[in-house]
Amino acid sequence: MEKNNSNKLPSAEAVRLEKLIDYSANSVVSREIVKTKTGTLTLFAFDAGQGLSEHSAPFDAIVQILDGEAEIIIGGKSIITNSGETILMPANVPHAVSAHQKFKMLLIMIRS
């Protein structure tokens, strides 16, 4: 997974989150734009055929699809989600992400 070096969300400025990260061939690109003690906001851009293998996290996470379509599997249930849709991934439940086509998402991790 590639990381983008410019990691801050611009302050006091309206931005289109999907414009803050670019696709890269055969890759998953991530860019953490906010990091605090209580959580993070991380942008991801998945090329077609890429994904994140099944894992779990000790905190709730929210995924907002910004561009394209994603398959998200939560607790064995496959969910196809499109741009503009949001999914809650509950703490301690295994989940995975798969890109049948290119897509971008915002991951909101809540640590409290």
C-alpha positions in Angstrom: 0.0 0.0 0.0 1.3 3.4 -1.0 1.1 6.4 1.4 0.8 10.0 0.3 3.2 12.3 2.1 1.0 15.4 2.3 -1.3 14.2 5.1 -3.1 17.3 6.4 -6.7 18.3 5.7 -6.6 22.0 4.7 -7.9 24.2 7.5 -10.8 26.6 7.0 -11.2 25.5 3.4 -13.9 23.6 1.5 -12.5 20.6 -0.2 -13.7 17.6 -2.2 -12.2 14.7 -0.4 -12.0 12.5 -3.6 -9.8 15.1 -5.1 -7.2 14.8 -2.3 -6.1 11.3 -3.4 -5.2 9.8 -6.7 -5.5 6.3 -8.1 -2.3 4.3 -8.8 -2.1 1.3 -11.1 -2.3 -2.0 -9.3 -2.2 -0.4 -5.9 -4.1 0.7 -2.8 -3.1 4.3 -1.9 -3.9 5.7 1.6 -3.6 9.2 3.0 -4.3 10.0 6.6 -5.8 13.5 6.7 -6.7 13.8 10.4 -5.2 12.1 13.4 -6.2 12.6 17.0 -6.2 10.6 20.3 -9.8 9.7 19.6 -9.7 8.9 16.0 -8.5 9.2 12.4 -9.8 10.1 9.0 -8.0 8.3 6.2 -8.6 8.5 2.4 -8.1 5.3 0.3 -7.9 4.9 -3.5 -8.2 1.3 -4.7 -7.3 0.3 -8.3 -9.6 -2.5 -9.8 -8.6 -5.9 -8.4 -7.1 -4.6 -5.2 -8.4 -4.9 -1.7 -7.8 -5.3 2.0 -7.9 -8.8 3.4 -10.2 -9.8 6.3 -9.2 -8.2 9.6 -10.9 -6.7 12.6 -10.4 -3.6 14.7 -11.1 -2.9 18.3 -13.0 0.3 17.4 -16.1 1.1 15.3 -15.2 2.4 11.8 -17.3 4.2 9.3 -16.7 4.0 5.5 -18.0 6.7 3.2 -17.6 5.7 -0.5 -16.5 8.8 -2.4 -16.1 7.5 -6.0 -17.0 4.2 -7.7 -18.3 1.0 -6.2 -16.9 -1.3 -3.5 -17.6 -4.7 -2.1 -17.3 -4.6 1.7 -17.7 -7.9 3.6 -18.7 -7.5 7.3 -19.1 -10.6 9.4 -19.3 -12.8 6.3 -22.0 -10.6 4.7 -21.2 -9.0 1.3 -22.4 -5.5 0.7 -22.0 -3.7 -2.6 -21.9 0.0 -2.0 -21.6 3.0 -4.3 -20.5 6.6 -4.2 -22.4 8.6 -1.6 -23.2 5.6 0.6 -21.9 5.0 4.1 -21.4 1.8 6.1 -20.7 1.2 9.8 -18.2 -1.5 10.5 -18.7 -2.5 14.1 -15.7 -3.1 16.5 -14.3 -6.6 16.7 -16.3 -7.9 13.6 -14.1 -9.2 10.8 -14.3 -7.2 7.6 -12.6 -7.0 4.2 -12.7 -4.6 1.2 -12.6 -5.5 -2.5 -12.4 -3.4 -5.6 -14.1 -5.0 -8.6 -13.6 -1.5 -10.2 -11.7 1.6 -9.0 -13.1 3.3 -6.0 -12.2 5.8 -3.3 -13.3 5.9 0.3 -13.0 7.8 3.5 -12.4 5.7 6.6 -13.4 7.2 9.9 -11.9 5.4 12.8 -13.4 6.2 16.2 -11.3 5.2 19.2 -13.5 5.9 22.1 
